Amino acid sequence: MTRTPEKIVYTASATTTGGRQGRAVSSDGVLDLTLTSPKEMGGTGEGTNPEQLFAAGYSACFNSALMMVARRARVDASAAQVSVHIGFGPEGQGYALTADLEVAVPGLELAQVQELADAAHQVCPYSAAIAGNVPTTVTAVAAA
């Protein structure tokens, strides 16, 4: 199912040059990063890479979705932590991704955290964007 916004309230724009061995800059200049492949892929690992950027964006978005569904359930999830692990590897003639999310909310039982995480997965725009395209797991974990 495709979800389309009723109204676009913000558009992010970034431009890259040089691919995985280049530079990424946002249209407002706030983001300006050197890109390098990770050591596991033959690079220097001295800069960031697309998978790290995707993991960071997905984590932030999912955390916001989690706090929204928790608020609706009258549960305090303000200290929630969401770790996103983006896997990258060969698939056929190209490459593919996986996404594994770990959700922790201090003070809540794992079953309740899983329930909130499952609800957040249903409303998170990143989750919707990759649904059916990227194998994804969402798992409640104990808070550190």
N, C-alpha and C positions, 0 to 999 in steps of 0.2 A: 504494500500500500504506500503510495507516494503522499507525503505530507508537504503542503505548500503553505507558506505564511500568508495570512490575510493581508498583511501590510509589512513591507520591509522597513525596519526602524534603524538598521545599521548595516553597512557593507564594509567588510574588511578587504583590503587589497594589498598584495605583496608581489614583488617581482624578483625572480632569481636569474642569475647568470652563472654559467659554469656548471650547472647540474649539481651533483653530489660533491664536487670539488670547487665550489664557487661561493656565492654570496647571496643572501636573501635580505631584502629591504622592504619594509612596509611603506605604503604611500605617504604616511605622515612622518616617516623617518624614525619613529620610536623603536621599531624593530630593525636592527642592522646586524646581521650575524654572518660569521664565516661558516661555511658548510664544508665538512669533510666526511668521508666514509669512516665508519668505525674500524678499529684494528681487525675485527673478525672478518671484515670484508675487504681487507687489503689496504685500508686507508691509515692515516696517521692518528685518527681519533682525537685530534686536537681541537676540532670545532664541533658544532652540533650537527645533527642529521635529520632528515625528514621524519624518521620514526620517533625520535625524541620529541620533536615539535608536535607531532600528532598525539603522542602519549600525553604531553602536557596540556594540550587543548582539550582532549577528550576527558582527562581527569578533572579539569576545572569545570567544564560543562556538566559532567555527571555529578560532581559534588554539589553544584547549584541545583540540579534537578532533585537530588537526594534531600537537600535542605527544604526545597519547596514541598515535596510530598510529606516530609516529616512535619512541617508546619501545619499542613492540612490535617494530619493525624494527631496534632497537638503533642508532638514529641520533640524534644530538644536534640537536634543533630548538629548543632553549631560547631562542635569539635570533631566532626566527621573527617576521616582521611580516606581518600580514594587513590589507590595506586593502579596505574594502567600500564600493562606490559604489552608492547606491540612487537610481535614476532614477524620476521621477514625471512623468506626463503624461496628457493626455486620451486616452480610449479609449471610443468609442461615446458613450453617454449619461453616462458616469462618468469615472473615472480608473483608471490602472493603474501598476504598479511594474515596474522591472527591477532585477536585482542582478548586479553585476560584482565579482568578488573577484580581488585580486592578492595572490599569496603569494610571499614572499621568505624564504629561509633562508641566511644567510651560511655560506660554506664548502662548500655543496653545488652540484652541477651542476644546471642547469635541468631536465633530464630526471628526475632523482631528486626534485626539489622538486615537479614536476608529478605524479609517481607518488604522493607523500605527500599532496599536495593533493586528488587524486582520491579517495584512500582516506578522507581526512578528510571529504570531501563526502558520502560514503556513511554516515558515522556521526554527523555533526553534527545535533543536533535542529532547529536553525534551517533547515538545508538540507532536512531531511525535511518540515518544516512548510510550506515554500513550493513543494516539488516539484510540478510540473505546473500550478502557479498563477502563478508569477512566472518569466519568462525569466531564467536564471541562467548566468553563465559563471565558470569558475574557471581562472585563468591563472597559471602560474609566471613570476615576473619576477626579474631580477637584483637582488641585495641592494645597497642604497646604500652 
